[in-house]
Amino acid sequence: QVQLVESGGGLVQAGGSLRLSCAASGRTFSSYAMGWFRQAPEKEREFVAAISGITSTTYYADSVKGRFIISRGNAKNTVYLQMNTLKPEDTAVYYCAARLSTIKSRDNDYDYWGQGTQVTVSS
């Protein structure tokens, strides 16, 4: 079992930055690919970014490419999402997710989820 706890959300003006963190329990964190997803009101949950376990290979949604950076600290069992040049359309609840093996962009491929953290970007 893996438990995930997100933090770092909040209210920021457009053009600003936030860094989300996701702390994971367990002793085999480096075996898990980690993903960030988001869900805006009345919209479906969508993929944001993912990072593999050992090689830290990354993959981004086109909507955040060049603005967001996903990274991980295996020694700290933590994955991060640095969000820059935020836009009002980035407003959503952001979720951290984990799965064994390779990175994926479909939420159905992830086995473990955090409770989410709210990010609100004002115009």
C-alpha positions as CSV (number, residue, x, y, z in Angstrom):
1,Q,0.0,0.0,0.0
2,V,1.1,3.5,-0.8
3,Q,-0.4,6.6,0.9
4,L,0.0,9.9,-0.7
5,V,-0.5,13.4,0.8
6,E,-0.4,16.5,-1.3
7,S,0.5,20.0,-0.1
8,G,1.4,23.4,-1.4
9,G,-1.8,24.5,-3.1
10,G,-3.3,28.0,-2.6
11,L,-4.3,31.2,-4.2
12,V,-2.0,32.9,-6.7
13,Q,-2.3,35.7,-9.3
14,A,-1.9,34.9,-12.9
15,G,1.7,34.8,-13.9
16,G,2.8,33.6,-10.5
17,S,4.2,30.3,-9.3
18,L,3.4,27.6,-6.9
19,R,5.2,24.3,-5.9
20,L,3.1,21.3,-5.0
21,S,4.5,18.4,-3.0
22,C,3.4,14.9,-2.6
23,A,4.7,12.8,0.2
24,A,4.5,9.1,-0.1
25,S,4.6,6.3,2.5
26,G,6.4,3.1,1.9
27,R,9.9,1.8,1.4
28,T,9.9,1.2,-2.3
29,F,9.1,4.7,-3.5
30,S,11.7,4.6,-6.3
31,S,9.8,1.6,-7.8
32,Y,6.7,3.8,-8.5
33,A,6.0,6.1,-11.4
34,M,4.3,9.2,-10.1
35,G,1.8,11.4,-11.8
36,W,0.0,14.7,-11.3
37,F,-3.6,15.1,-12.4
38,R,-6.1,17.9,-12.0
39,Q,-9.8,18.4,-12.0
40,A,-11.5,21.7,-12.6
41,P,-15.2,22.2,-11.6
42,E,-17.6,20.4,-13.9
43,K,-14.7,19.0,-15.9
44,E,-13.2,15.6,-16.1
45,R,-9.9,14.8,-14.4
46,E,-7.0,15.4,-16.7
47,F,-3.3,14.4,-16.9
48,V,-0.7,17.1,-16.1
49,A,2.7,15.4,-15.7
50,A,4.4,12.1,-14.8
51,I,7.8,11.0,-13.8
52,S,9.3,7.5,-13.8
53,G,10.8,5.8,-10.8
54,I,14.5,5.1,-11.4
55,T,15.5,7.2,-14.4
56,S,13.1,10.1,-13.7
57,T,12.0,10.3,-17.2
58,T,9.3,12.9,-17.5
59,Y,6.2,13.4,-19.6
60,Y,3.9,16.5,-19.8
61,A,0.5,17.4,-21.1
62,D,0.8,20.0,-23.9
63,S,-1.2,22.5,-21.9
64,V,1.6,22.7,-19.2
65,K,4.7,21.9,-21.2
66,G,7.3,24.6,-20.7
67,R,5.6,26.0,-17.6
68,F,5.4,23.1,-15.2
69,I,8.3,20.9,-14.0
70,I,7.8,17.6,-12.3
71,S,10.7,16.2,-10.2
72,R,11.2,13.7,-7.4
73,G,13.4,13.1,-4.4
74,N,13.5,9.4,-3.8
75,A,15.4,9.8,-0.6
76,K,12.6,11.9,0.7
77,N,9.8,9.8,-0.8
78,T,8.4,13.0,-2.4
79,V,7.4,14.2,-5.8
80,Y,7.1,17.9,-6.7
81,L,5.3,19.9,-9.3
82,Q,6.8,23.3,-9.9
83,M,4.1,25.5,-11.6
84,N,5.3,28.7,-13.3
85,T,3.5,31.3,-15.3
86,L,0.2,30.2,-13.9
87,K,-3.0,30.9,-15.8
88,P,-6.6,31.1,-14.6
89,E,-7.3,28.0,-16.6
90,D,-4.9,26.1,-14.3
91,T,-7.4,26.5,-11.5
92,A,-8.3,23.0,-10.3
93,V,-7.8,20.4,-7.6
94,Y,-4.5,18.8,-8.2
95,Y,-4.0,15.1,-7.4
96,C,-0.9,13.0,-6.9
97,A,-1.0,9.4,-8.1
98,A,1.3,6.4,-8.1
99,R,1.7,3.2,-10.1
100,L,4.3,0.5,-10.3
101,S,6.3,0.3,-13.5
102,T,6.2,2.7,-16.4
103,I,4.7,6.2,-16.5
104,K,1.2,6.6,-18.0
105,S,-1.1,9.5,-18.8
106,R,-4.4,7.8,-18.1
107,D,-5.8,8.1,-14.6
108,N,-7.2,4.6,-14.8
109,D,-3.6,3.3,-14.9
110,Y,-2.8,4.6,-11.5
111,D,-3.4,2.6,-8.3
112,Y,-3.0,5.1,-5.5
113,W,-4.2,8.6,-5.1
114,G,-3.9,11.5,-2.7
115,Q,-6.7,13.6,-1.4
116,G,-5.9,16.5,-3.6
117,T,-4.9,20.1,-3.1
118,Q,-6.7,23.2,-4.4
119,V,-4.9,25.6,-6.7
120,T,-6.7,28.8,-7.6
121,V,-5.3,31.3,-10.1
122,S,-6.9,34.7,-10.2
123,S,-6.9,36.9,-13.2
